[in-house]
Amino acid sequence: MTKNEDEPLVDPKKVVSNYLIRTGISLQELGVAPLVVLSWGRGVVAGLAELTQAKLSPHWFYGERNPLYHGECAGKPISIVQMPVGAPGTVMILEELIACGARTVIGLGWAGGLQSEASIGSLIIPTSCLSEEGTSLHYFEEEIELVPDPGLVSLLVHSAKLEGVTALAGPLWTTDAPYRELRYKVNEYQRQGILGVDMETSAMYALGIFRKIRVCNMLVVSDMLAEEWDEAFGTERLQNANRLAQQIILRALAAL
């Protein structure tokens, strides 16, 4: 037995069970659907909730700090959740969502673009990851390929095409330290063909493989890492790209 196969003292199922006992509510009242959409932006989560007429959960562990909404898409129940930025907090809450019954997870986030074709406002669907975050190491000691569910990749690529967009599918760099995206690393990863950089995807893919659930992320390019840094945060250009990404994900959910 390797150390990562040993039994954890703090188990997410036990955490959920203790919460339900303490509050006197049922797992059904908690209301996590098998199909979950995650994002790290309050505005994106609120937009998805509005589009699906989702209601805020009154019982979720994290309240309105990291809210959970219950909604429907094409007659299927879905949960929409806001996550904390970074791999550790995202994976912690995702563990709890899985313990509550989540089985298919799509993340909508942002990435810095590394290639000329990954320009601001374009979409990246990471199909493999270069991990420089510390969370996934606690799930797999050996080096494994951190990949998404291939069916979700195909579905998101196809849904983007139906919306008139080509989503870039390819490798992504995930890091814990956005202010240490050093020039030599950026140059080397550009040379390797890595499309972009974020803070969560590789850890989410590791957890998906470990827990045997379906996970895939779609990322909107919010800034470019080239000779100089160029960003579009808070601009209408990025907001429009976010809205398009939401429509693509809802189209994908309807087709699941």
C-alpha positions in Angstrom: 0.0 0.0 0.0 1.3 3.5 -0.9 0.7 6.4 1.4 -1.9 7.8 -0.9 -3.9 4.5 -0.7 -4.1 4.8 3.1 -7.4 5.7 4.8 -7.8 9.4 5.5 -8.8 10.4 9.0 -11.1 13.2 7.7 -13.4 11.8 5.1 -15.8 14.0 3.0 -18.7 11.6 3.4 -18.3 11.8 7.2 -18.1 15.6 7.0 -21.4 15.6 5.1 -23.0 13.1 7.4 -22.0 15.1 10.5 -23.4 18.3 9.0 -26.7 16.6 8.1 -27.0 15.2 11.7 -26.1 18.5 13.2 -28.5 20.6 11.2 -31.4 18.1 11.0 -31.7 18.2 7.3 -31.7 15.4 4.7 -29.3 14.9 1.8 -32.3 15.5 -0.5 -32.9 18.9 1.2 -29.2 19.8 0.7 -30.0 19.3 -3.0 -26.8 18.6 -4.8 -27.6 17.3 -8.3 -25.6 14.6 -10.1 -24.9 17.3 -12.7 -22.8 20.2 -11.4 -21.5 23.4 -13.0 -18.7 25.2 -11.2 -17.3 28.7 -11.6 -15.0 31.0 -9.7 -16.8 34.3 -10.6 -19.9 35.5 -8.7 -21.2 37.2 -11.8 -20.9 34.0 -13.9 -22.6 31.9 -11.3 -25.4 34.4 -11.0 -25.8 34.5 -14.8 -26.0 30.7 -15.0 -28.5 30.7 -12.1 -30.7 33.3 -13.9 -30.6 31.4 -17.2 -31.7 28.2 -15.6 -34.1 29.9 -13.1 -32.0 28.3 -10.3 -32.7 29.1 -6.7 -30.2 29.7 -3.9 -29.9 26.7 -1.5 -30.8 27.7 2.1 -28.9 24.7 3.5 -25.5 24.7 1.7 -22.5 24.4 4.0 -20.9 27.7 2.8 -24.0 29.9 2.6 -23.7 32.9 0.3 -19.9 33.0 0.6 -19.6 30.2 -1.9 -23.3 29.8 -2.9 -25.0 26.8 -4.4 -28.0 27.1 -6.6 -30.6 24.5 -7.7 -31.9 24.7 -11.2 -32.9 22.7 -14.3 -31.6 22.5 -17.9 -33.6 20.6 -20.5 -35.6 19.0 -17.7 -32.5 17.8 -15.9 -31.7 19.0 -12.3 -28.4 20.8 -12.1 -26.4 22.5 -9.3 -24.4 25.6 -9.9 -21.7 26.4 -7.4 -19.2 29.2 -6.9 -15.8 28.0 -5.9 -12.9 29.7 -4.1 -9.9 30.6 -6.3 -7.1 28.0 -6.4 -6.7 24.3 -6.4 -6.9 23.5 -2.6 -10.3 25.2 -1.9 -11.8 24.1 -5.2 -10.9 20.4 -4.6 -12.0 20.5 -1.0 -15.5 21.7 -1.9 -15.6 19.4 -4.9 -14.9 16.5 -2.6 -17.9 17.5 -0.6 -20.1 17.9 -3.7 -19.1 14.3 -4.8 -19.9 13.0 -1.3 -23.4 14.7 -1.8 -23.9 12.9 -5.1 -22.2 15.0 -7.9 -21.1 12.7 -10.7 -20.6 15.0 -13.7 -18.8 18.3 -13.2 -18.2 21.1 -15.8 -16.1 24.0 -14.7 -16.3 27.5 -16.4 -13.2 29.6 -15.6 -10.5 31.8 -17.0 -7.0 31.3 -18.3 -4.0 33.3 -19.4 -3.3 32.6 -23.1 0.1 31.4 -24.1 -0.4 31.0 -27.8 -1.3 33.5 -30.5 -4.4 31.6 -31.3 -5.5 31.6 -27.6 -6.3 35.3 -27.8 -8.4 37.2 -25.3 -12.0 36.0 -25.4 -11.2 32.7 -27.0 -12.1 29.4 -25.4 -9.8 26.6 -24.1 -10.9 23.1 -23.3 -7.9 21.5 -21.5 -7.3 18.0 -22.6 -4.1 17.4 -20.6 -2.3 19.3 -17.8 1.1 20.3 -16.8 0.7 20.5 -13.0 2.6 23.0 -10.8 0.0 22.9 -8.1 0.4 20.9 -4.9 -3.1 19.4 -4.4 -3.0 16.7 -7.0 0.1 15.2 -5.5 -2.0 14.2 -2.5 -4.1 12.0 -4.7 -1.4 10.3 -6.9 2.2 9.8 -5.8 3.2 8.6 -9.2 3.1 10.8 -12.3 -0.1 10.1 -14.2 -1.8 11.8 -17.2 -4.2 14.4 -15.8 -7.0 14.4 -18.4 -10.7 15.2 -18.5 -13.6 12.9 -19.4 -13.3 12.5 -23.2 -17.1 12.5 -23.7 -17.4 15.9 -22.0 -14.6 17.2 -24.2 -16.3 16.1 -27.4 -19.6 17.5 -26.2 -18.2 20.9 -25.3 -16.2 21.1 -28.6 -19.4 20.3 -30.5 -21.6 22.7 -28.5 -19.1 25.5 -29.2 -19.3 24.8 -32.9 -23.1 24.9 -32.8 -22.7 28.4 -31.2 -20.4 29.4 -34.1 -17.2 29.2 -32.1 -14.1 27.0 -32.4 -12.9 26.0 -28.9 -9.2 25.2 -28.6 -8.6 21.7 -27.2 -5.1 21.0 -25.9 -2.7 21.1 -23.0 -2.9 23.6 -20.1 -0.4 24.7 -17.4 -1.9 24.9 -13.8 0.0 26.7 -11.1 -0.5 27.8 -7.5 1.5 31.0 -8.0 0.0 33.4 -10.6 2.6 36.0 -9.7 5.4 33.6 -10.4 4.6 32.9 -14.1 8.2 33.6 -15.0 9.3 34.7 -18.4 11.5 31.7 -19.0 8.7 29.3 -18.1 6.2 31.1 -20.3 8.7 31.0 -23.2 9.3 27.2 -22.7 5.7 26.3 -22.3 4.8 28.4 -25.4 7.5 26.3 -27.3 5.9 23.1 -26.0 2.5 24.2 -27.4 0.7 24.7 -24.1 -2.4 26.8 -24.7 -2.8 28.6 -21.4 -2.4 28.8 -17.7 -4.9 28.6 -14.8 -5.0 27.7 -11.1 -7.4 24.7 -10.7 -7.8 22.4 -13.7 -5.0 19.8 -13.1 -6.2 19.3 -9.5 -9.8 18.9 -10.6 -8.8 16.3 -13.2 -6.8 14.4 -10.6 -9.8 14.3 -8.3 -12.1 13.2 -11.1 -9.8 10.3 -11.9 -9.4 9.4 -8.3 -13.1 9.5 -7.5 -14.1 8.1 -10.9 -16.4 10.9 -11.9 -16.7 12.9 -15.1 -14.9 16.2 -15.0 -14.0 18.7 -17.8 -13.3 22.5 -17.7 -13.8 25.2 -20.3 -11.8 28.4 -19.8 -12.2 31.8 -21.3 -8.9 33.5 -22.1 -8.9 36.6 -19.9 -5.3 37.8 -20.5 -2.3 37.1 -22.7 1.2 36.2 -21.6 3.5 37.2 -24.4 6.4 39.8 -24.5 4.2 42.0 -22.4 1.2 41.1 -20.3 -2.2 42.1 -21.8 -5.5 41.8 -19.8 -9.2 42.4 -20.4 -10.6 42.0 -16.9 -13.8 44.1 -16.4 -14.2 44.8 -20.1 -17.2 44.3 -22.3 -15.1 42.1 -24.5 -14.5 39.6 -21.7 -18.1 39.8 -20.4 -19.4 38.9 -23.9 -17.1 36.0 -24.0 -18.3 34.8 -20.6 -21.9 35.0 -21.8 -21.1 33.0 -24.9 -19.3 30.4 -22.7 -22.4 30.1 -20.5 -24.6 29.5 -23.6 -22.2 26.8 -24.8 -22.2 25.0 -21.4 -26.0 25.1 -21.2 -26.2 23.7 -24.7 -23.8 20.9 -23.6 -25.9 20.2 -20.5 -29.1 19.9 -22.6 -27.4 17.3 -24.8 -26.1 15.2 -21.9 
